[in-house]
């Protein structure tokens, strides 16, 4: 085997190794992008589902199919704090629509999200008529309620019982993250391991309050 042939073989090996390394790097980058995109999509989906439910419930504060059973919507809010609220409404319990029976609905943010590796997450609980709390870890990291009176002044929380009737609108702020970091992201800094999505509803007023 001639010297030039050996040089050619060495050159070919180097080029092959270089191309193989590029291929591996590109594949890893593609996998990271795919998992990142999947994480962002999951965050957005969880956030959409949460906000749809919250907006639906909050817009029905003080509503009842039989108005005589809840004649004064301004008395519908029973508790109001920055991370919790309890109010009266008429829920669709069996999937056939409101039944004209006044129900209570209590939202509150738990202190832990469960056995997931994202310690930032919390469970947002939804309690119907004092039944056992229902909630799942959808990656909520913050849930804040801000209350306003009819003049758009912020009402300090927790709102005293004597001021509950002055609540005219509510601002919902909520953020979610992935509950579990993907395998490729676990080597990244903690604050970069989880995708985040944020939502803020400004001045959500219930129809029933506006009709008072």
N, C-alpha and C positions, 0 to 999 in steps of 0.2 A: 504494500500500500504506500503510495507516494506521499510526500510531505504535503503537497497541495490538497490531496484527498482528505488527509487528517484535518487540515485547516477548514476545509469545506464542511466536514462532519461537525467540528466544534462550532462553527458559525451557525450551522443549521440547528444544533441543539440549543444554542443561546437564543436564537430567534424563536424556536418553538416554545422554550421556557418563558420567554417574554410574552408571547401571544397567549400562552396558557394562563399566565399571571393576570394579564389584562382581562381575559374571559372570566376568571374567578372573581376579580374585583368588580366587573360589570354585573355579574350575577348577584353578588352580595348587595350591591347598590340597588339593583332592581328589587330584591327581596325586602330590603329596608324600606324602599319607597312603597312597595305593595302593602307591607304591614302598617306603615304610617298612614297610608290612605284608608286602609280598613279601620284603623283606630279612629281616625277623624270621622269617617262615615258613621261608626257606631256611636260616637259622642253626639253627632248631629241628630241621629235617629232617636236616641234616648232623650235628648233635650226637646225635640219636637213633640214626642209623646207626652212628656211631663207638662209642657206649656199648654198643650191642647186641653189636657184635663184640668189644669189649674184655671185657665181662662174660662172654661165652661162652668166650673163650680163657682168661681168668684163672681161671675156675671149673674148668677142666680141667687146671690145673697138676698134674703128677704122675700124670695119668690115662693108662692104656693098656688097650686092649681085652684084651690078653694080659698080665695082672698080673705074671706071672713075668718079663717083659722089663723091668719097672720096679717091682721089689719094694719099694723104699723111697722113697715120695713125698717125704720130707724132703730127698732129694738132687736133687730135680728143678730147683730154682732154681740156675742157673749164674752169674748176674750180677744184681746189684740196686743201682740207683742212683736218684737222684731223678727223672731223665727217661729212664731206660732200664732194661730188664729182659730177661733171657734165661732161658728155662726149657724143660724137656722135657715133652712131651705126646704125644698120639696124634691127629693131625689128620685131618680128612676131606678128603683130597687130591683125589679124583676125583668127589666128590658122592654116593658110595654109603655113606658113614659111615666111622668109624675102622677102620683095617685091621689093628690090632695091631702096627704098626711104630712104634717110638719116633721122634718127630720133635723138632727143636729150633725154637723160635719166639723171635724177637728183636724187641722193640719199642724204638724210640728216636726222639727228637725232633730233627729236622734244624735247621740254623742259618738256613735261609731258606725262604720259601714260593714262590719262583719269580717270574716276571715279572708280578706283579699290583700294583695301586696301593695295596694295604694292606700296608705294610711290617712290620706286626705279626705277620703270619701265618707259620706254620711248617708243614713237612710232617712228619706222623707216619708213620714208616716201619715196615713189617711184613716181616720177613725170615724165610723158611721154609727150614730146612735149609741155611743158608749160600748160598742162591741169590741172585741180584741183588735188591737192596732194592726193594720195591714200596710206592708211596705216591702219594697225590694231594693237591692243595691243597684241603682242605675247610674252610679258615679257622681251623685250630687256632692259638691264640695262647699257650696255656699247657697244659702236660701235666706233672703232678707226681704222683709215687708216694711214699707214706709207708708204712713197714713197722713192724709191731708184733709183739712176742713174745707168748707165751701168757698173760702177765700184763698185756697191753695197754700195755706200755711201748714207746715209740718207739725204733726201732733207727736209729742215726745212719747217714747215707749218705756215701759209698758203703759198702755193707755189706761188711765183710771176709769173705774166703772162709771163715774159721773160724766165722763167725756166720750164714752163709746157712741153716743147718739150724734156726736159732732163729726164722726168720720164720714166723709163724702166720697173720697176716692182712695185707691190703694195702688202703690207701685210695687211690682214684683221684680226682684232681681235674683237670678239663679244661674249657677255655673255648674258644669259637669266635666268629669275627666274619665279616662279609661279606668276601670276598676283593677285591671291587671296589665302590667307592662309587657309588651311582646319580648320574646327572647333576645332579639337583637338590640332592643333599647335598654335592657337591664344593665348594660355596661356604661351607659351615658350618665351624666349628672342627674341627680334625683329630680330636679326641676325640669328636666327635658325628657323624662321617660314617658310622660302621659300627655296625650292630646287634650286640649281644653276647648270647650264651647261655652259661650255666655249669652244670656238673654235678659233683656230688661223691658218690661211693659210699663209705659208711662201713664199714670193717672187712669187706671182702669176703674170706671164707675159702673155700678150695676144699674140696670134699667129701673129696677124697683126703687132705688134711692132717688133717681132723677124724677120719679113720679110722685115723690112725697109732697 
